Amino acid sequence: MKYISTRGEAAVLDFEGAMLSGLARDGGLYLPETFPQVTRDEQLALRGKPYADVAFAICSKFTAGSVPDADLRKMVDAAYATFHHPATTPLKQMAPNQYLLELFHGPTIAFKDVAMQLLARLMDWSLAKQKRRAVIVGATSGDTGGAAIDAFQHNQNASLFILHPHGKVSDVQRRQMTTVKSPAIHNIAIEGNFDDCQAIVKALFNDLKFRDEVGLAGVNSINWGRIMAQIVYYFYAALQLGAPDRAVSFTVPTGNFGNVFAGLAAKRMGLQIDRLVIATNSNDIMDRTLKTGSYTITGVHATQSPSMDIQVSSNFERLVYLANKGNASAVRAHMESLKQSGNFTLQADALNSIRNEFESGATSEAETATTIAKVLQETGELLDPHTAVGYAVASKTHTSSPMITLATAHPAKFPDAVEKACGIRPNLPQRLSHLMIAPESFTILSNSAAEVKAFILSDGKR
């Protein structure tokens, strides 16, 4: 399996190379040259199988030629043994034709665990095999950081530097990052928003001298390894509802576009998906883009669903590449326009291609809160604000196929917002009860790539 950059000017790599590179050297994102197929017979054979079996079957198609199957199987089994539900990502019926796919039963009670637990093992395996060390950087709007820190805290071959927007994540999200004690872990609070954190990470990758000097690698969803692992739960959920004999639909709360892009990848691999619905909060750049064809940054404002408070959705570049039929020069032109003027406009053919694959909707702050209260009253289920955004949009989408909303976080990650919406303050699982009293450790830095670079070169000492 070979991987190519969306901007067409970086080396073609195998899975291991693409995973350790993260961002391509031309600034693009890696994609498989072709999407491997999961045949009807293969899907039928996976019905009723444990999650780890489905994960191995899907991921092995992407790691072929790079990771021996026996090693991959061990890493898959170890990754999903960390989850606290026997189904790993259980499916729960909420109403006729409405389902929740609970992705929050991992160590940090958010969907990022599904990919990060596997990615950490894959990266450690690869670095050990190559007898090298890496500096891993990541930006987080809340959940990626905690998931990465939990997954990488015992890594023997890397140092991890996680950037989060200072004061713009929930207390639980912050503490899941800042209370972990490990010499490999460094927490950085950036005076800015998530887009600023993400821009710094990209600037570090685009500084090729620095990148080579420290052996830079990334764990954001720019890393194809993350997307690969997320494809699995689309197959797992659909198989439970009758795939491949029955099409299903998905609604996905969307910030950086990686989670919903994994759904498109599953569809390209042969999964019968009827509707793929993008759900955004009032930072609605993806909904506006699908409706107008213009990707225009209007600024981020804080909401009760902070992990979606994003305007630069990195993974959208992968979709732009596919919608332009692999025309890397068109992608480069769009990304340069975005960098220079904060916007670009999709050509008609590309926009129509995207609209054929996706629908979208946005949810106001009031509607998000109302959804939390209404769902609790009608079903007894307590939703986190991000899942509520998805469920609100799903409820307005008319389809005859089963609609699965991705439940991306445990409500206890956002207790203030949930309590304000419905009067009930969700409790953390008992295994995380220490979180709110444990001592914290993090470093506040200005919104400066140079300052972050100096901090990394000092190995997290300031």
C-alpha positions in Angstrom: 0.0 0.0 0.0 1.5 3.4 -1.1 0.6 6.8 0.2 0.6 10.1 -1.8 0.4 13.8 -0.7 -2.6 15.9 -1.5 -0.3 18.6 -2.9 1.6 16.2 -5.2 5.2 17.3 -4.5 6.2 14.9 -1.7 7.7 11.5 -1.9 5.4 8.5 -2.2 5.7 6.5 1.0 4.6 3.2 2.5 2.3 3.1 5.6 5.1 3.3 8.1 6.7 6.3 6.3 3.4 8.1 6.0 2.6 7.5 9.7 5.9 8.7 11.0 5.8 11.7 8.6 2.4 12.9 9.7 2.3 16.0 7.5 3.9 15.6 4.0 7.0 17.6 3.3 5.2 19.7 0.7 2.6 20.7 3.4 0.0 18.3 2.2 -1.8 15.3 3.8 -1.1 11.7 3.0 -3.8 9.5 1.4 -3.7 5.9 0.1 -3.0 5.8 -3.6 -6.2 3.8 -3.9 -8.7 2.8 -1.3 -8.6 -1.0 -0.6 -11.9 -2.8 -1.0 -13.8 -4.8 1.6 -15.8 -7.3 -0.4 -19.3 -8.4 0.4 -18.1 -11.8 1.5 -15.5 -10.2 3.8 -18.2 -8.0 5.3 -20.5 -11.0 5.9 -17.6 -12.9 7.5 -17.1 -10.0 10.0 -20.7 -9.9 11.1 -20.9 -10.6 14.9 -17.2 -10.5 15.3 -15.5 -8.7 18.2 -14.4 -5.1 17.5 -10.7 -6.1 17.5 -11.3 -8.6 14.7 -13.0 -6.0 12.6 -10.2 -3.5 13.4 -7.5 -6.0 12.3 -9.4 -6.9 9.1 -9.7 -3.2 8.1 -6.3 -1.9 9.2 -4.4 -4.7 7.7 -5.5 -3.5 4.3 -3.7 -0.2 4.9 -0.6 -1.6 6.7 0.1 -4.3 4.1 3.8 -4.4 3.2 4.8 -2.3 6.2 3.5 -4.0 9.4 3.6 -7.8 9.7 0.1 -9.1 10.4 1.2 -10.9 13.6 2.6 -7.6 15.0 -0.5 -5.7 14.0 -2.8 -8.2 15.6 -0.9 -7.9 18.9 -1.1 -4.1 18.8 -4.8 -4.1 17.9 -5.7 -6.5 20.7 -3.6 -4.4 23.2 -5.2 -1.1 22.1 -8.8 -2.2 22.5 -8.2 -4.1 25.7 -8.0 -0.6 27.3 -11.7 0.0 26.6 -14.2 -0.3 29.4 -17.1 -1.9 27.5 -17.2 -5.4 26.1 -18.4 -4.2 22.7 -15.7 -1.5 22.6 -18.0 0.9 20.7 -21.5 -0.2 21.5 -24.5 0.8 19.4 -27.6 2.0 21.3 -31.1 2.5 19.9 -32.7 5.8 20.8 -35.9 5.9 18.7 -37.2 4.2 15.6 -34.4 4.3 13.1 -32.2 6.5 15.4 -29.1 5.1 17.0 -26.1 6.3 19.0 -22.6 4.9 18.4 -20.9 5.3 21.8 -17.2 6.0 21.1 -16.3 7.2 24.6 -15.5 4.0 26.5 -11.8 4.3 26.2 -9.3 5.6 28.8 -10.1 9.3 28.4 -13.8 8.9 27.6 -13.7 10.5 24.1 -13.7 9.1 20.6 -10.1 10.1 20.1 -9.1 7.0 22.2 -10.2 4.7 19.4 -7.5 5.8 17.1 -4.9 7.1 19.6 -4.5 3.8 21.5 -3.6 2.0 18.3 -1.5 4.8 16.8 0.7 5.0 19.9 1.5 1.4 19.7 2.2 1.5 16.0 4.5 4.5 16.3 6.4 3.0 19.2 6.8 -0.3 17.3 8.1 1.5 14.3 10.5 3.7 16.2 11.9 0.8 18.1 12.4 -1.2 14.9 14.3 1.7 13.3 16.2 2.3 16.5 15.4 6.0 16.5 13.7 8.6 18.7 11.1 11.1 17.7 9.6 14.4 18.9 5.8 14.1 18.6 3.8 17.3 18.5 0.0 17.7 18.5 -2.6 20.4 18.8 -5.8 19.8 20.6 -9.2 21.5 20.9 -9.7 19.3 24.0 -9.9 15.6 23.4 -7.0 14.7 21.2 -4.5 15.9 23.8 -5.8 13.8 26.6 -6.1 10.8 24.4 -2.5 11.2 23.1 -1.0 11.8 26.5 -2.7 8.7 27.9 -1.7 6.6 25.0 1.9 7.8 24.7 2.8 8.2 28.4 4.7 5.0 28.5 6.3 5.4 25.1 10.0 4.4 25.1 11.1 6.1 21.9 9.5 9.6 21.8 8.8 12.8 23.6 5.3 14.2 23.3 4.5 18.0 23.2 0.8 18.8 23.2 -0.5 22.3 22.5 -4.0 23.4 23.8 -5.7 26.8 23.7 -5.2 28.4 27.2 -8.5 28.6 29.0 -10.6 27.3 26.1 -11.0 23.6 27.0 -13.1 22.2 29.7 -11.7 21.5 33.2 -11.9 17.8 32.7 -10.2 18.0 29.2 -7.4 20.1 30.6 -6.8 17.9 33.7 -6.7 14.8 31.6 -3.6 16.4 30.0 -2.0 18.2 32.8 -2.2 15.7 35.6 -0.3 12.9 33.8 3.2 12.6 35.2 5.7 11.2 32.7 9.1 12.5 31.6 8.0 12.0 28.0 5.0 14.3 28.3 5.0 18.1 27.9 1.9 20.3 28.1 1.8 23.7 26.4 -1.0 26.2 26.9 -1.0 28.6 23.9 -2.4 32.1 24.3 -4.8 31.7 21.4 -7.4 29.4 20.0 -7.2 25.9 18.5 -6.6 27.2 15.0 -3.6 29.0 16.4 -2.3 25.8 18.0 -2.8 23.9 14.7 -1.1 26.6 12.7 2.0 26.4 15.0 2.1 22.6 14.6 2.0 23.0 10.8 4.7 25.7 10.9 7.0 23.3 12.8 6.4 20.6 10.2 7.1 23.0 7.4 10.4 24.1 8.9 12.3 21.2 7.3 15.6 21.8 9.0 13.9 21.7 12.5 11.8 18.8 11.4 14.8 16.7 10.5 16.9 17.9 13.5 14.4 16.6 16.1 12.8 13.8 14.1 9.3 15.4 14.1 6.2 13.3 14.0 2.5 14.2 14.5 -0.6 12.7 16.2 -3.3 15.0 14.9 -5.7 13.7 12.3 -3.4 15.0 9.7 -1.7 11.6 10.4 -3.3 8.9 8.2 -2.9 6.3 11.0 -5.6 8.2 12.9 -8.1 8.1 10.0 -7.4 4.5 9.3 -8.3 3.5 12.9 -11.5 5.5 12.7 -12.8 3.8 9.6 -13.2 0.7 11.6 -16.2 1.8 13.7 -18.2 2.7 10.6 -17.9 -0.9 9.4 -18.5 -2.2 13.0 -21.7 -0.3 13.5 -23.1 -0.9 10.0 -22.5 -4.6 10.3 -24.7 -4.7 13.4 -27.6 -3.2 11.5 -27.4 -5.5 8.5 -24.5 -4.4 6.2 -23.7 -5.2 3.5 -27.4 -6.1 2.7 -28.7 -2.9 4.2 -27.4 0.7 3.8 -27.1 2.9 6.9 -26.6 6.6 7.4 -24.3 8.5 9.8 -24.4 12.0 11.3 -21.0 13.1 12.6 -20.3 16.1 14.9 -17.5 17.8 13.0 -14.6 20.1 13.9 -11.4 19.1 12.1 -13.2 16.9 9.6 -11.2 13.8 10.3 -14.0 11.8 11.9 -16.4 12.3 9.1 -13.7 11.8 6.4 -13.2 8.3 7.9 -16.8 7.7 7.0 -16.2 8.7 3.4 -13.2 6.4 3.3 -15.4 3.5 4.6 -17.8 4.2 1.8 -15.0 4.3 -0.8 -13.9 0.8 0.6 -17.3 -0.7 -0.2 -19.5 0.0 2.9 -23.1 0.8 1.9 -23.6 4.3 3.3 -26.8 6.1 2.4 -26.2 9.5 3.9 -23.1 11.1 5.5 -24.2 14.2 7.4 -21.8 16.8 8.7 -23.1 18.4 11.9 -21.5 21.7 13.1 -22.1 24.1 16.0 -22.3 27.8 15.3 -18.7 27.8 14.1 -20.3 26.5 11.0 -17.6 26.8 8.3 -18.3 23.3 6.9 -22.0 23.8 6.6 -21.5 27.2 5.0 -19.0 25.7 2.5 -21.4 22.9 1.4 -24.2 25.5 1.0 -22.3 28.2 -0.8 -19.1 26.6 -2.3 -17.0 29.3 -0.5 -14.7 28.2 2.3 -14.3 31.5 4.2 -12.8 31.9 7.7 -15.0 34.2 9.8 -13.3 33.8 13.2 -13.9 31.4 16.1 -16.2 32.0 19.0 -16.4 29.9 22.1 -19.4 27.5 22.5 -20.5 24.8 24.9 -19.0 22.3 22.4 -15.4 23.5 22.4 -13.9 20.6 20.5 -15.8 21.9 17.4 -14.7 25.5 17.8 -12.6 25.4 14.7 -12.5 27.3 11.4 -9.5 25.6 9.7 -10.6 22.0 9.3 -7.4 20.3 8.2 -8.8 17.1 6.9 -11.1 19.0 4.4 -7.9 19.2 2.2 -8.2 15.4 1.7 -11.8 15.8 0.5 -10.8 18.8 -1.8 -8.2 16.5 -3.3 -10.7 13.7 -4.0 -13.3 16.1 -5.2 -10.8 17.6 -7.7 -10.1 14.0 -9.0 -6.5 14.1 -7.6 -5.6 17.4 -9.2 -2.9 18.4 -6.7 -2.3 21.8 -8.4 -5.9 22.8 -7.7 -5.4 21.8 -4.0 -2.2 23.8 -3.8 -4.0 26.8 -5.3 -6.8 26.6 -2.8 -4.6 26.1 0.2 -2.4 29.1 -0.8 -5.5 31.2 -1.2 -6.7 30.1 2.3 -3.3 31.1 3.7 -3.2 34.4 2.0 -6.7 35.6 2.1 -8.6 33.3 4.5 -10.9 31.8 1.8 -11.1 29.8 -1.4 -14.0 28.9 -3.7 -14.6 25.4 -5.0 -15.2 24.9 -8.7 -18.7 23.7 -9.6 -17.6 20.1 -10.5 -15.7 19.7 -7.2 -18.6 21.2 -5.2 -21.1 19.0 -6.8 -18.9 16.0 -6.1 -18.8 16.9 -2.4 -22.6 17.5 -2.3 -23.1 14.0 -3.8 -21.2 12.6 -0.8 -22.3 14.7 2.1 -25.2 16.7 3.6 -24.7 19.2 6.4 -26.5 21.1 9.1 -25.6 23.6 11.9 -27.0 23.8 15.4 -27.3 26.9 17.5 -26.3 27.1 21.2 -29.9 27.2 22.3 -30.8 24.2 20.1 -27.9 22.2 21.5 -29.0 22.8 25.1 -32.6 22.0 24.2 -31.6 18.8 22.6 -29.7 17.7 25.7 -32.8 18.3 27.9 -35.2 16.8 25.4 -33.3 13.6 24.9 -32.9 13.1 28.6 -36.6 13.6 29.2 -37.6 11.2 26.3 -35.0 8.5 26.6 -33.1 8.9 29.9 -29.9 9.3 27.9 -27.5 12.1 28.9 -25.7 13.6 25.8 -22.5 15.6 25.8 -22.8 18.9 23.9 -21.0 17.6 20.8 -23.1 14.5 20.5 -26.2 16.8 21.0 -25.1 18.9 18.0 -25.0 15.7 16.0 -28.3 14.3 17.3 -30.1 17.6 16.6 -28.9 17.6 13.0 -29.7 13.9 12.6 -33.2 14.4 13.9 -33.8 16.9 11.1 -32.5 14.6 8.4 -35.1 12.6 6.6 -33.9 9.1 5.6 -35.4 5.6 5.4 -32.1 4.0 6.4 -31.1 3.6 10.0 -29.4 6.9 11.2 -26.4 6.5 13.5 -25.2 9.6 15.3 -21.6 9.3 16.5 -21.5 9.9 20.3 -18.1 11.4 20.6 -17.6 12.1 24.3 -18.9 11.1 27.8 -21.1 13.9 29.2 -18.9 14.2 32.3 -16.2 15.8 30.1 -18.5 18.8 29.9 -20.4 18.9 33.2 -21.0 22.6 33.3 -22.7 22.7 29.9 -24.7 19.6 30.6 -25.9 20.8 34.0 -26.9 24.2 32.6 -28.9 22.5 29.8 -30.8 19.9 31.9 -30.1 20.4 35.6 -28.2 17.2 36.0 -24.4 17.3 36.6 -22.9 14.1 35.2 -20.3 12.3 37.3 -17.0 11.0 36.0 -16.5 7.3 35.9 -15.1 6.0 39.2 -11.8 5.2 37.6 -11.3 8.9 36.9 -12.4 10.2 40.3 -8.9 11.3 41.1 -8.8 13.7 38.2 -10.2 16.9 39.8 -7.9 16.8 42.8 -4.6 15.7 41.2 -1.8 18.4 40.8 -1.4 19.9 37.4 1.7 20.8 35.3 1.8 22.8 32.1 3.6 25.7 30.5 2.0 28.8 29.1 3.5 30.1 25.9 2.6 32.9 23.5 1.1 32.3 20.1 4.5 31.9 18.5 6.0 29.0 16.6 9.5 30.2 17.4 8.7 30.1 21.1 7.3 26.6 20.9 10.3 25.5 18.8 12.7 26.9 21.5 10.7 25.1 24.2 11.0 21.8 22.3 14.7 22.2 21.7 15.2 22.7 25.4 13.4 19.4 25.9 10.5 21.0 27.7 12.6 23.1 30.1 11.8 26.8 30.6 
